[in-house]
Amino acid sequence: MTFASVNFGGFIARQFGHDVTVNLLPTTDLADADVEDALGRAVAVINPLLDVLWWTDPLGLKRQTPPTAVSRVLNAADIPGTLAWDDMSIDDRIDWWVWRVGALNTIAVAFPGVLGVIGRRLPIQDLLGFANQAIVLCAVARELGVTDHRRQARMLAAVLCGRDLSVVVHDPGESLNISLTPKGIVSAVWKLVGVLDAIGDELEKRPHPRAPFRYVAMLPAIGVVASYLGEIGALSRAAKRGRKWIEQQKPPS
């Protein structure tokens, strides 16, 4: 009996106890220009998303003085744009993006772990994991004063793809106008996933969970817990690498 499963444009056939990988599609190495183009379009989606989280305050509650009950809750949660946010250090702000926003998004990244080893074979986990790390890395860059989309795209290429895009080939894509509604935000995130899907195997180069978490993640059900813990650790490492990359780009004083 022959067993086959879809695996990144090909399939793995099990026959006589051995795995044989059969490619259904030709493999193509993406040029730096292709990766830069996709990441440029990605940051053009990510930054408006971050703007929504930062600036959205339709009722003027974030900076209300004297504080009301609602504004106290927002300050206690250290929401960007609040008075409490103003008093936070750069380190604390970066930690907020990693351990609040990133940690929440990681739930979706880790969800395929419910399926155990089958979930690990699905390309969706690397796609969502890459998108989550890209969002947090752009937030880290902004906290460090890097708002230029080209530099952000170069940082993503260096940290997540291991590529040096020091020579800019493409102009970054135009920023989106995102509706300040749940539907508008979901639509923007879906567009981001579609943009990143274009770079294919580059998604696998992102920081991944460490080996112990990957092994336990192969088990059904409990694999989702190990997957979550592993992914949040990988996200934290990605954020640190992004910060290091930015600091290394600064001219010597």
C-alpha positions as CSV (number, residue, x, y, z in Angstrom):
1,M,0.0,0.0,0.0
2,T,1.2,3.5,-0.9
3,F,0.7,6.5,1.4
4,A,0.9,10.0,0.1
5,S,0.5,13.4,1.6
6,V,0.8,16.9,0.2
7,N,4.1,18.6,1.2
8,F,5.0,22.1,-0.2
9,G,4.2,21.4,-3.8
10,G,5.2,17.8,-3.8
11,F,4.3,14.6,-1.9
12,I,6.0,12.0,0.3
13,A,5.3,8.4,-0.7
14,R,5.8,5.7,1.9
15,Q,6.6,2.4,0.3
16,F,8.3,-0.6,1.9
17,G,9.0,1.5,5.0
18,H,10.8,4.3,3.3
19,D,9.9,7.9,2.6
20,V,10.5,9.1,-0.9
21,T,10.0,12.7,-1.7
22,V,8.5,13.4,-5.2
23,N,8.4,16.9,-6.5
24,L,5.3,17.8,-8.4
25,L,6.4,21.3,-9.2
26,P,9.8,22.7,-10.5
27,T,11.9,24.3,-7.8
28,T,12.9,27.9,-8.4
29,D,15.4,29.9,-6.3
30,L,14.0,33.4,-5.7
31,A,16.2,36.3,-6.5
32,D,16.9,38.9,-3.9
33,A,14.8,41.4,-5.9
34,D,11.8,39.0,-5.7
35,V,12.1,38.7,-1.9
36,E,12.6,42.4,-1.5
37,D,9.5,43.1,-3.6
38,A,7.4,40.8,-1.5
39,L,8.7,42.1,1.8
40,G,8.3,45.7,0.6
41,R,4.6,45.0,0.0
42,A,4.4,43.2,3.3
43,V,5.6,46.2,5.3
44,A,3.2,48.4,3.3
45,V,0.4,46.3,4.9
46,I,2.0,45.9,8.4
47,N,2.6,49.6,9.1
48,P,-1.0,50.7,8.7
49,L,-2.1,47.7,10.9
50,L,0.3,49.0,13.6
51,D,-1.1,52.5,13.1
52,V,-4.6,51.3,13.8
53,L,-3.5,49.8,17.1
54,W,-1.5,52.9,18.0
55,W,-3.8,55.7,17.0
56,T,-7.3,54.3,17.2
57,D,-9.1,56.2,20.0
58,P,-12.5,57.2,18.6
59,L,-13.8,58.3,22.0
60,G,-10.7,60.1,23.2
61,L,-10.3,57.8,26.2
62,K,-6.6,56.9,26.0
63,R,-5.3,60.3,27.2
64,Q,-8.2,61.5,29.1
65,T,-7.5,63.8,32.1
66,P,-8.6,63.5,34.8
67,P,-8.6,59.7,34.1
68,T,-11.9,57.9,33.9
69,A,-12.5,54.2,34.8
70,V,-12.1,53.2,31.1
71,S,-8.9,55.3,30.7
72,R,-7.5,53.7,33.9
73,V,-8.0,50.2,32.4
74,L,-6.3,51.2,29.2
75,N,-3.4,52.7,31.1
76,A,-3.1,49.6,33.3
77,A,-2.9,47.5,30.1
78,D,-0.1,49.8,28.8
79,I,-1.9,50.3,25.5
80,P,0.1,52.3,22.9
81,G,-1.0,55.9,22.8
82,T,-1.9,56.1,26.5
83,L,-0.2,58.2,29.1
84,A,1.2,55.1,30.7
85,W,2.8,54.2,27.4
86,D,4.7,57.5,27.4
87,D,6.4,56.5,30.6
88,M,7.6,53.1,29.4
89,S,11.2,52.5,28.4
90,I,12.1,51.2,25.0
91,D,12.8,47.8,26.4
92,D,9.3,47.7,28.0
93,R,7.6,48.8,24.8
94,I,9.4,46.1,22.8
95,D,8.5,43.5,25.4
96,W,4.8,44.6,25.1
97,W,4.8,44.0,21.4
98,V,6.4,40.5,21.9
99,W,4.5,39.3,24.9
100,R,1.1,41.0,24.3
101,V,0.5,41.3,20.6
102,G,2.9,38.6,19.5
103,A,1.8,36.2,22.1
104,L,-1.8,36.6,21.2
105,N,-1.1,36.1,17.5
106,T,1.0,33.0,18.3
107,I,-2.3,31.2,19.3
108,A,-3.2,31.1,15.6
109,V,0.4,30.1,14.7
110,A,0.4,27.2,17.1
111,F,-3.1,25.9,16.4
112,P,-2.0,23.3,13.7
113,G,-0.1,21.6,16.6
114,V,-3.5,20.1,17.6
115,L,-2.9,17.7,14.7
116,G,0.5,16.7,15.9
117,V,3.0,15.6,13.3
118,I,0.4,16.1,10.5
119,G,0.0,19.7,11.5
120,R,3.8,20.1,11.4
121,R,3.7,19.1,7.7
122,L,1.2,21.9,6.8
123,P,2.8,25.0,5.2
124,I,0.3,27.2,7.0
125,Q,2.3,27.2,10.3
126,D,5.4,28.7,8.7
127,L,3.2,31.2,6.8
128,L,1.4,32.4,9.9
129,G,4.6,32.2,12.0
130,F,6.5,34.3,9.5
131,A,3.6,36.9,9.4
132,N,3.5,37.1,13.2
133,Q,7.3,37.6,13.4
134,A,7.2,40.2,10.6
135,I,4.5,42.2,12.4
136,V,6.4,42.3,15.7
137,L,9.7,43.1,14.0
138,C,8.2,46.1,12.3
139,A,6.8,47.2,15.6
140,V,10.3,46.8,17.2
141,A,11.8,48.8,14.3
142,R,9.3,51.6,14.9
143,E,10.0,51.8,18.6
144,L,13.7,52.2,17.7
145,G,12.9,55.0,15.3
146,V,13.1,53.1,12.1
147,T,10.0,54.0,10.1
148,D,11.4,53.8,6.6
149,H,9.8,50.9,4.7
150,R,13.0,50.0,2.8
151,R,15.0,49.6,6.0
152,Q,12.2,47.6,7.6
153,A,12.1,45.3,4.5
154,R,15.9,44.8,4.7
155,M,15.6,44.0,8.4
156,L,12.9,41.3,7.7
157,A,15.1,39.9,4.9
158,A,18.1,39.7,7.2
159,V,16.4,38.3,10.3
160,L,13.7,36.0,8.8
161,C,15.3,35.0,5.4
162,G,19.0,35.3,6.0
163,R,19.4,37.6,3.1
164,D,21.4,40.8,2.7
165,L,19.4,43.3,0.7
166,S,21.8,46.2,1.1
167,V,21.2,47.2,-2.5
168,V,17.6,48.5,-2.9
169,V,16.1,47.4,-6.2
170,H,12.4,48.0,-5.8
171,D,10.4,50.8,-4.3
172,P,8.2,49.7,-1.3
173,G,4.6,49.2,-2.0
174,E,2.0,51.9,-1.2
175,S,0.5,51.8,2.2
176,L,-3.1,50.6,2.6
177,N,-6.0,52.6,3.9
178,I,-7.3,50.2,6.5
179,S,-10.9,50.5,7.8
180,L,-11.0,50.9,11.6
181,T,-13.3,47.9,11.9
182,P,-12.7,44.2,12.7
183,K,-13.6,43.4,9.1
184,G,-11.0,45.9,7.8
185,I,-8.3,44.6,10.1
186,V,-9.0,41.0,9.2
187,S,-9.0,41.9,5.5
188,A,-5.6,43.6,5.9
189,V,-4.1,40.6,7.7
190,W,-5.5,38.2,5.0
191,K,-3.8,40.4,2.4
192,L,-0.5,40.2,4.3
193,V,-0.7,36.4,4.4
194,G,-1.3,36.4,0.6
195,V,1.7,38.7,0.0
196,L,4.0,36.5,2.1
197,D,2.8,33.3,0.5
198,A,4.5,34.5,-2.7
199,I,8.0,33.9,-1.3
200,G,7.4,30.2,-0.7
201,D,10.5,28.4,0.8
202,E,11.8,31.7,2.3
203,L,9.1,31.2,5.0
204,E,11.0,28.2,6.3
205,K,14.1,30.2,7.1
206,R,12.5,32.2,9.9
207,P,13.5,31.5,13.5
208,H,11.8,28.3,14.6
209,P,11.0,26.6,17.9
210,R,13.9,24.8,19.5
211,A,14.3,21.1,19.0
212,P,12.6,19.9,22.3
213,F,9.5,21.9,21.5
214,R,9.4,20.6,17.9
215,Y,9.6,17.0,19.0
216,V,6.8,17.3,21.6
217,A,4.7,19.3,19.0
218,M,4.5,16.2,16.9
219,L,2.2,14.6,19.5
220,P,-1.6,15.1,18.9
221,A,-3.5,17.4,21.2
222,I,-0.7,18.3,23.6
223,G,1.4,19.3,20.6
224,V,-0.4,22.6,20.5
225,V,0.9,23.6,23.9
226,A,4.5,22.7,22.9
227,S,4.0,24.5,19.6
228,Y,2.8,27.6,21.3
229,L,5.7,27.8,23.8
230,G,8.2,27.0,21.1
231,E,6.8,29.7,18.7
232,I,6.7,32.4,21.4
233,G,10.4,31.6,22.2
234,A,11.2,31.9,18.4
235,L,9.3,35.2,18.3
236,S,11.3,36.6,21.2
237,R,14.6,35.5,19.5
238,A,13.5,37.1,16.2
239,A,12.7,40.4,18.0
240,K,16.2,40.4,19.6
241,R,17.8,39.7,16.3
242,G,15.8,42.5,14.7
243,R,16.9,45.0,17.4
244,K,20.5,43.9,17.0
245,W,20.3,44.3,13.2
246,I,19.0,47.9,13.6
247,E,21.6,48.8,16.2
248,Q,24.4,47.5,14.0
249,Q,23.1,49.7,11.1
250,K,23.6,52.9,13.1
251,P,26.6,54.9,12.1
252,P,29.3,55.1,14.8
253,S,29.0,58.2,17.0
